[in-house]
């Protein structure tokens, strides 16, 4: 009987330990309730706080997520902090003391979550002061991306003191805010003073803007904060302010390439050498030998221009070497690339390499296989790089209901490239289009702006389909499809969008879209034999 006592004791201990194990309850409704803040040190709105930590107590056990990177403390603190989580409490211990007589605002975002279902605490913000009062001024507004005028969600909005020598490109701001899903932001608990405002999409989370890879924007005027400011809106866009420079100039296979550190908008030869060249991508210019002797050196002077209208003039020693690397293919396409000819369509050939010669006898254009169209080379117009040839032939002047089809045939060797390539056979047919097979979009722009650009965009890829410079615009003979109408306030009248320059405090030109308030959309959908009128825009 005495020998059974240890066994009974062990069984009793095992039962007690088993009952003490914590496990996730099975079944029942999913926990969707976020943790609630019960108390904090310092308290919300507390003044004369002299501590060096923030201590939060919640109504349930919590954990943190990316709190070191996602928490927003303004004005920015010196040094960093250490986080300690214990059950339902979170403590942030700062390595450096808070500044004297300063109001701090702490936005926790989604950094604190419950441990059962990762529900983040909602609207968790804390304000306190190390001085005798809480600063209470605010600045609020909206941030959009320039080209599509859509809200810039999760953009970093940065506020600098006006006397700060840094800006969003080269220094960290004193105050930060993050835009919501509608692009709205708000700074709270600000002291009176003068400020400068910037915004960026901050993809690398370094609290600054990288002008080469990130969108950013600025508010042009100094903000004098004596009372709450609302409606301080700005746009962000890609604008590389890096000084234009040449990265390399060297031969590549049979070619000679000059590569730059950023996108070019123009490239010209200064010493008027008879050379064939073209852009390859946004930042490279490729030269072709075009019969020059291998090893011969030419001192080439050029001018390259970037989007800021900065012009770089430089000299390179251009030469070519024999290479066994295969040359790129010589390809040709026709524009329009669809088979239906619409009013205004002009026959254009596009080439993958600069063109050096062509043979008119090898280019044959016929109407219904009976009438031959004579080509007039005097009407030919090449682009700067001779990679595009406008024939001057308007398709719909030749196509009629009685003669509904045009056939284009170019024989082998009709075109010769700067690489010495001969073109292959090309065949293309265009058909007459009845006006009833097309659609139109017309409207009016009401504005005091003297110069505007009205752009018809494809809704799918935002490519510009047509342009008009009239406030009463009409886009006729459109294929059925989905479109948008965008209006640019062309302040300088140069008939192109200028996206500004932060270095010179030049704002981008304003952009406005047609918006259907009934259907709540920018998209205009048209079908065959459809007229969309009253596409009106006011600003």
Secondary structure, 3 states (H helix, E strand, C coil): CHHHHHHHHHHHHHHHHHHHCCCCCCCCCCCCCCCCEEEEECCCCECCCCCCEEEEEECCCEEECCHHHHCEEECCCCCCEEEEEECCEEEEEECCCCCCCCEEEEECCCCEEECCCCCECCCCEEEEECCCCCCCEEEEEEEEECCCCCECCCCEEEEEECCCCCCCCCCCCCEEEECCCCCEEEEEEECCEEEEEEEECCCCCCCCCCCCCCEEEECCCCEEECCCECCCCEEEEECCCCCCCEEEEEEECCEEEEEECCCCCEEEECCCCCCEEEECCCCEEEEECCCCCCCCCEEEEEEEECCCCCEEEEEEEECCCCCCCCCCCCCEEEECCCCECCCCCEEEEEECCCEEEECHHHEEEEECCCEEECCCHHHCEECCCCCEEEEEEEHHHHCCCCCCEEEEEECCCCEEECCCCECCCEEEEEECCCHHHCEEEEEEEECCCCCEEEEEEECCCCCEEEEECCCEEEEEEECCEEEEEEEEECCCCCCCCCCCEHHHCECCCCEEECCECCCCECCEEECCCEEECCCCEEC
